Amino acid sequence: MLELHEIEGVLDSELVPFARLIQTLFPPEEQVLFSEVIELAQAKSRGEAKEHHFLTARDPESRETVAMAWYWLTSPDPGSDRGEDPTDGKEKLSSPGVPDLRVAWLWYIAVDPRHQSQGCGGWLYREICRRVFHEHGCGLMVLEVERVDVAARHSEARAADARRRLRFYQDRCGAQRLEGIEYIQETGWQPGLPMHLLIQWPDPARPGLSAEASFHLLKGLFGDQLRGVEGVSPWLAGSTAAGSTVE
């Protein structure tokens, strides 16, 4: 069993391995600036940026950091647009005709290659879902996953990794892919990158919203990064098996 650790400030010893895993395991075009990580950690030291959660998973015997995750929460209070400062913890989502739900956005999750295929990623993902749905009361969690066609432009190995990640989230965890949309990931310093958007529900066998409602809810989160496809209605693709490993 791994140990879950939440980084609470810039002096936390886990901040360095947390940032190192982002810098070494994600392509440069998917990475936020290291300075942004530091700024948020400094804000957390002051008791701010509470909606950003930096997690690491450690081996209890070796004390080695084997995995990391970063997720962000919208405000539970509905009724206003996204704030100008994404670190102020006050973002709210509201769309006409769409139920008000607290949304979690999983920015990063990664396992050190030396510890992959040992169940670490599944364990960490389940812990994130437990926190997001049962502790924070979110109605859904959204995550970005590299598109296979985009990954194939770099190498077949990268495309194979993209396929593997989609199988993990959809077949093992019960996440659904939002289709009939165009989504561009923006890191703020790299050109935008087309990505899949996946939605994880508290109960994978019972999606909480229709595809159309999900699109409008997430449009409030992503703004111009998320667009519909002209003449096409959004739909949800992927497994919704009751035997999901998320719970």
Contacts in CASP RR format, 6 or more apart in sequence:
PFRMAT RR
TARGET T0000
AUTHOR 0000-0000-0000
METHOD contacts of the structure
MODEL  1
MLELHEIEGVLDSELVPFARLIQTLFPPEEQVLFSEVIELAQAKSRGEAK
EHHFLTARDPESRETVAMAWYWLTSPDPGSDRGEDPTDGKEKLSSPGVPD
LRVAWLWYIAVDPRHQSQGCGGWLYREICRRVFHEHGCGLMVLEVERVDV
AARHSEARAADARRRLRFYQDRCGAQRLEGIEYIQETGWQPGLPMHLLIQ
WPDPARPGLSAEASFHLLKGLFGDQLRGVEGVSPWLAGSTAAGSTVE
1 60 0 8 1.000
1 123 0 8 1.000
2 57 0 8 1.000
2 58 0 8 1.000
2 59 0 8 1.000
2 60 0 8 1.000
2 66 0 8 1.000
2 67 0 8 1.000
2 120 0 8 1.000
2 123 0 8 1.000
2 124 0 8 1.000
3 57 0 8 1.000
3 58 0 8 1.000
3 59 0 8 1.000
3 60 0 8 1.000
4 55 0 8 1.000
4 56 0 8 1.000
4 57 0 8 1.000
4 124 0 8 1.000
4 127 0 8 1.000
5 14 0 8 1.000
5 55 0 8 1.000
5 56 0 8 1.000
5 57 0 8 1.000
5 58 0 8 1.000
6 53 0 8 1.000
6 54 0 8 1.000
6 55 0 8 1.000
7 14 0 8 1.000
7 15 0 8 1.000
7 18 0 8 1.000
7 41 0 8 1.000
7 44 0 8 1.000
7 54 0 8 1.000
7 55 0 8 1.000
7 56 0 8 1.000
8 44 0 8 1.000
8 45 0 8 1.000
9 15 0 8 1.000
9 41 0 8 1.000
9 42 0 8 1.000
9 44 0 8 1.000
9 45 0 8 1.000
10 38 0 8 1.000
10 41 0 8 1.000
10 42 0 8 1.000
10 44 0 8 1.000
10 45 0 8 1.000
11 45 0 8 1.000
12 41 0 8 1.000
14 54 0 8 1.000
14 56 0 8 1.000
14 58 0 8 1.000
14 65 0 8 1.000
15 37 0 8 1.000
15 41 0 8 1.000
15 54 0 8 1.000
17 56 0 8 1.000
17 65 0 8 1.000
17 68 0 8 1.000
18 37 0 8 1.000
18 54 0 8 1.000
18 56 0 8 1.000
18 65 0 8 1.000
18 68 0 8 1.000
18 70 0 8 1.000
19 34 0 8 1.000
19 37 0 8 1.000
21 65 0 8 1.000
21 67 0 8 1.000
21 68 0 8 1.000
21 110 0 8 1.000
21 112 0 8 1.000
22 31 0 8 1.000
22 32 0 8 1.000
22 37 0 8 1.000
22 68 0 8 1.000
22 70 0 8 1.000
22 108 0 8 1.000
22 110 0 8 1.000
23 31 0 8 1.000
23 34 0 8 1.000
25 110 0 8 1.000
25 112 0 8 1.000
25 113 0 8 1.000
26 108 0 8 1.000
26 110 0 8 1.000
27 154 0 8 1.000
28 190 0 8 1.000
29 187 0 8 1.000
29 190 0 8 1.000
29 191 0 8 1.000
29 192 0 8 1.000
29 193 0 8 1.000
30 146 0 8 1.000
30 185 0 8 1.000
30 187 0 8 1.000
30 190 0 8 1.000
30 193 0 8 1.000
31 187 0 8 1.000
31 190 0 8 1.000
32 107 0 8 1.000
32 187 0 8 1.000
32 188 0 8 1.000
33 187 0 8 1.000
33 188 0 8 1.000
33 189 0 8 1.000
39 87 0 8 1.000
40 49 0 8 1.000
40 52 0 8 1.000
40 54 0 8 1.000
40 87 0 8 1.000
41 54 0 8 1.000
43 49 0 8 1.000
43 87 0 8 1.000
44 50 0 8 1.000
44 52 0 8 1.000
44 54 0 8 1.000
48 87 0 8 1.000
48 88 0 8 1.000
49 87 0 8 1.000
49 88 0 8 1.000
49 89 0 8 1.000
50 89 0 8 1.000
51 72 0 8 1.000
51 73 0 8 1.000
51 74 0 8 1.000
51 75 0 8 1.000
51 89 0 8 1.000
51 91 0 8 1.000
52 70 0 8 1.000
52 72 0 8 1.000
52 87 0 8 1.000
53 69 0 8 1.000
53 70 0 8 1.000
53 71 0 8 1.000
53 72 0 8 1.000
53 73 0 8 1.000
53 131 0 8 1.000
54 68 0 8 1.000
54 70 0 8 1.000
55 68 0 8 1.000
55 69 0 8 1.000
55 70 0 8 1.000
55 71 0 8 1.000
55 124 0 8 1.000
55 127 0 8 1.000
55 128 0 8 1.000
56 65 0 8 1.000
56 67 0 8 1.000
56 68 0 8 1.000
56 69 0 8 1.000
57 65 0 8 1.000
57 66 0 8 1.000
57 67 0 8 1.000
57 68 0 8 1.000
57 69 0 8 1.000
57 120 0 8 1.000
57 123 0 8 1.000
57 124 0 8 1.000
57 127 0 8 1.000
58 64 0 8 1.000
58 65 0 8 1.000
58 66 0 8 1.000
59 66 0 8 1.000
59 115 0 8 1.000
65 112 0 8 1.000
66 111 0 8 1.000
66 112 0 8 1.000
66 114 0 8 1.000
66 115 0 8 1.000
66 120 0 8 1.000
67 109 0 8 1.000
67 110 0 8 1.000
67 111 0 8 1.000
67 112 0 8 1.000
67 115 0 8 1.000
67 120 0 8 1.000
67 121 0 8 1.000
67 124 0 8 1.000
68 108 0 8 1.000
68 109 0 8 1.000
68 110 0 8 1.000
69 106 0 8 1.000
69 108 0 8 1.000
69 109 0 8 1.000
69 110 0 8 1.000
69 124 0 8 1.000
69 128 0 8 1.000
70 106 0 8 1.000
70 107 0 8 1.000
70 108 0 8 1.000
70 109 0 8 1.000
71 104 0 8 1.000
71 105 0 8 1.000
71 106 0 8 1.000
71 107 0 8 1.000
71 128 0 8 1.000
71 132 0 8 1.000
71 141 0 8 1.000
72 86 0 8 1.000
72 104 0 8 1.000
72 105 0 8 1.000
72 107 0 8 1.000
73 89 0 8 1.000
73 102 0 8 1.000
73 103 0 8 1.000
73 104 0 8 1.000
73 105 0 8 1.000
73 132 0 8 1.000
73 136 0 8 1.000
73 138 0 8 1.000
74 91 0 8 1.000
74 92 0 8 1.000
74 93 0 8 1.000
74 102 0 8 1.000
74 103 0 8 1.000
74 104 0 8 1.000
74 105 0 8 1.000
74 221 0 8 1.000
75 89 0 8 1.000
75 90 0 8 1.000
75 91 0 8 1.000
75 92 0 8 1.000
75 102 0 8 1.000
76 102 0 8 1.000
76 137 0 8 1.000
77 92 0 8 1.000
78 92 0 8 1.000
78 93 0 8 1.000
78 94 0 8 1.000
78 100 0 8 1.000
79 92 0 8 1.000
79 94 0 8 1.000
79 100 0 8 1.000
80 92 0 8 1.000
80 94 0 8 1.000
81 92 0 8 1.000
81 94 0 8 1.000
81 220 0 8 1.000
82 91 0 8 1.000
82 92 0 8 1.000
82 93 0 8 1.000
82 220 0 8 1.000
82 221 0 8 1.000
82 223 0 8 1.000
83 90 0 8 1.000
83 91 0 8 1.000
91 221 0 8 1.000
93 100 0 8 1.000
93 101 0 8 1.000
93 103 0 8 1.000
93 217 0 8 1.000
93 220 0 8 1.000
93 221 0 8 1.000
94 100 0 8 1.000
94 220 0 8 1.000
95 213 0 8 1.000
95 216 0 8 1.000
95 217 0 8 1.000
95 219 0 8 1.000
95 220 0 8 1.000
96 216 0 8 1.000
97 213 0 8 1.000
97 216 0 8 1.000
98 209 0 8 1.000
98 213 0 8 1.000
98 216 0 8 1.000
98 217 0 8 1.000
99 209 0 8 1.000
99 213 0 8 1.000
101 138 0 8 1.000
101 139 0 8 1.000
101 140 0 8 1.000
101 209 0 8 1.000
101 217 0 8 1.000
102 136 0 8 1.000
102 137 0 8 1.000
102 138 0 8 1.000
102 139 0 8 1.000
103 138 0 8 1.000
103 139 0 8 1.000
103 140 0 8 1.000
103 141 0 8 1.000
103 142 0 8 1.000
103 217 0 8 1.000
103 218 0 8 1.000
103 221 0 8 1.000
104 132 0 8 1.000
104 136 0 8 1.000
104 138 0 8 1.000
104 140 0 8 1.000
104 141 0 8 1.000
104 142 0 8 1.000
105 141 0 8 1.000
105 142 0 8 1.000
105 143 0 8 1.000
105 221 0 8 1.000
106 128 0 8 1.000
106 141 0 8 1.000
106 142 0 8 1.000
106 143 0 8 1.000
106 200 0 8 1.000
107 144 0 8 1.000
109 121 0 8 1.000
109 124 0 8 1.000
109 125 0 8 1.000
109 128 0 8 1.000
109 143 0 8 1.000
111 120 0 8 1.000
111 121 0 8 1.000
111 124 0 8 1.000
122 168 0 8 1.000
122 172 0 8 1.000
122 173 0 8 1.000
122 245 0 8 1.000
125 173 0 8 1.000
125 246 0 8 1.000
126 245 0 8 1.000
126 246 0 8 1.000
126 247 0 8 1.000
128 141 0 8 1.000
129 141 0 8 1.000
129 173 0 8 1.000
129 200 0 8 1.000
129 202 0 8 1.000
129 246 0 8 1.000
129 247 0 8 1.000
132 138 0 8 1.000
132 141 0 8 1.000
133 139 0 8 1.000
133 141 0 8 1.000
133 202 0 8 1.000
138 202 0 8 1.000
139 201 0 8 1.000
139 202 0 8 1.000
139 208 0 8 1.000
140 199 0 8 1.000
140 200 0 8 1.000
140 201 0 8 1.000
140 202 0 8 1.000
140 208 0 8 1.000
140 209 0 8 1.000
140 214 0 8 1.000
140 217 0 8 1.000
141 199 0 8 1.000
141 200 0 8 1.000
142 197 0 8 1.000
142 198 0 8 1.000
142 199 0 8 1.000
142 200 0 8 1.000
142 218 0 8 1.000
142 221 0 8 1.000
143 169 0 8 1.000
143 175 0 8 1.000
143 197 0 8 1.000
143 198 0 8 1.000
143 200 0 8 1.000
144 183 0 8 1.000
144 185 0 8 1.000
144 195 0 8 1.000
144 196 0 8 1.000
144 197 0 8 1.000
144 198 0 8 1.000
145 162 0 8 1.000
145 165 0 8 1.000
145 166 0 8 1.000
145 169 0 8 1.000
145 177 0 8 1.000
145 195 0 8 1.000
145 196 0 8 1.000
145 197 0 8 1.000
145 198 0 8 1.000
146 158 0 8 1.000
146 161 0 8 1.000
146 162 0 8 1.000
146 165 0 8 1.000
146 195 0 8 1.000
146 196 0 8 1.000
147 162 0 8 1.000
147 194 0 8 1.000
147 195 0 8 1.000
147 196 0 8 1.000
148 159 0 8 1.000
148 162 0 8 1.000
148 163 0 8 1.000
148 166 0 8 1.000
150 162 0 8 1.000
150 193 0 8 1.000
150 194 0 8 1.000
150 195 0 8 1.000
151 158 0 8 1.000
151 159 0 8 1.000
151 161 0 8 1.000
151 162 0 8 1.000
152 158 0 8 1.000
152 159 0 8 1.000
166 177 0 8 1.000
166 196 0 8 1.000
169 175 0 8 1.000
169 198 0 8 1.000
169 200 0 8 1.000
170 176 0 8 1.000
170 177 0 8 1.000
170 198 0 8 1.000
170 238 0 8 1.000
170 239 0 8 1.000
171 239 0 8 1.000
171 241 0 8 1.000
172 244 0 8 1.000
172 245 0 8 1.000
173 200 0 8 1.000
173 204 0 8 1.000
173 244 0 8 1.000
173 245 0 8 1.000
173 246 0 8 1.000
174 200 0 8 1.000
174 201 0 8 1.000
174 204 0 8 1.000
174 238 0 8 1.000
174 239 0 8 1.000
174 240 0 8 1.000
174 241 0 8 1.000
174 244 0 8 1.000
174 246 0 8 1.000
175 198 0 8 1.000
175 199 0 8 1.000
175 200 0 8 1.000
175 201 0 8 1.000
175 204 0 8 1.000
175 238 0 8 1.000
176 198 0 8 1.000
176 199 0 8 1.000
176 201 0 8 1.000
176 207 0 8 1.000
176 236 0 8 1.000
176 237 0 8 1.000
176 238 0 8 1.000
176 239 0 8 1.000
176 240 0 8 1.000
177 196 0 8 1.000
177 197 0 8 1.000
177 198 0 8 1.000
177 199 0 8 1.000
177 236 0 8 1.000
177 237 0 8 1.000
177 238 0 8 1.000
178 196 0 8 1.000
178 197 0 8 1.000
178 198 0 8 1.000
178 199 0 8 1.000
178 211 0 8 1.000
178 214 0 8 1.000
178 215 0 8 1.000
178 218 0 8 1.000
178 234 0 8 1.000
178 235 0 8 1.000
178 236 0 8 1.000
179 211 0 8 1.000
179 234 0 8 1.000
179 235 0 8 1.000
179 236 0 8 1.000
179 237 0 8 1.000
180 228 0 8 1.000
180 229 0 8 1.000
180 232 0 8 1.000
180 233 0 8 1.000
180 234 0 8 1.000
180 235 0 8 1.000
181 197 0 8 1.000
181 215 0 8 1.000
181 226 0 8 1.000
181 227 0 8 1.000
181 228 0 8 1.000
181 229 0 8 1.000
181 234 0 8 1.000
182 194 0 8 1.000
182 226 0 8 1.000
182 227 0 8 1.000
182 228 0 8 1.000
182 229 0 8 1.000
183 194 0 8 1.000
183 195 0 8 1.000
183 196 0 8 1.000
183 197 0 8 1.000
183 222 0 8 1.000
183 225 0 8 1.000
183 226 0 8 1.000
183 227 0 8 1.000
184 192 0 8 1.000
184 193 0 8 1.000
184 194 0 8 1.000
184 195 0 8 1.000
184 225 0 8 1.000
185 192 0 8 1.000
185 193 0 8 1.000
185 194 0 8 1.000
185 195 0 8 1.000
185 225 0 8 1.000
186 192 0 8 1.000
186 225 0 8 1.000
197 218 0 8 1.000
197 226 0 8 1.000
199 207 0 8 1.000
199 214 0 8 1.000
199 236 0 8 1.000
200 246 0 8 1.000
201 207 0 8 1.000
201 208 0 8 1.000
203 247 0 8 1.000
204 239 0 8 1.000
204 240 0 8 1.000
204 241 0 8 1.000
204 242 0 8 1.000
204 243 0 8 1.000
204 244 0 8 1.000
204 246 0 8 1.000
205 240 0 8 1.000
205 241 0 8 1.000
205 242 0 8 1.000
205 243 0 8 1.000
205 244 0 8 1.000
206 240 0 8 1.000
207 236 0 8 1.000
207 240 0 8 1.000
209 217 0 8 1.000
211 233 0 8 1.000
211 234 0 8 1.000
211 235 0 8 1.000
211 236 0 8 1.000
212 233 0 8 1.000
212 234 0 8 1.000
214 234 0 8 1.000
214 236 0 8 1.000
215 226 0 8 1.000
215 228 0 8 1.000
215 234 0 8 1.000
218 226 0 8 1.000
219 226 0 8 1.000
228 234 0 8 1.000
END
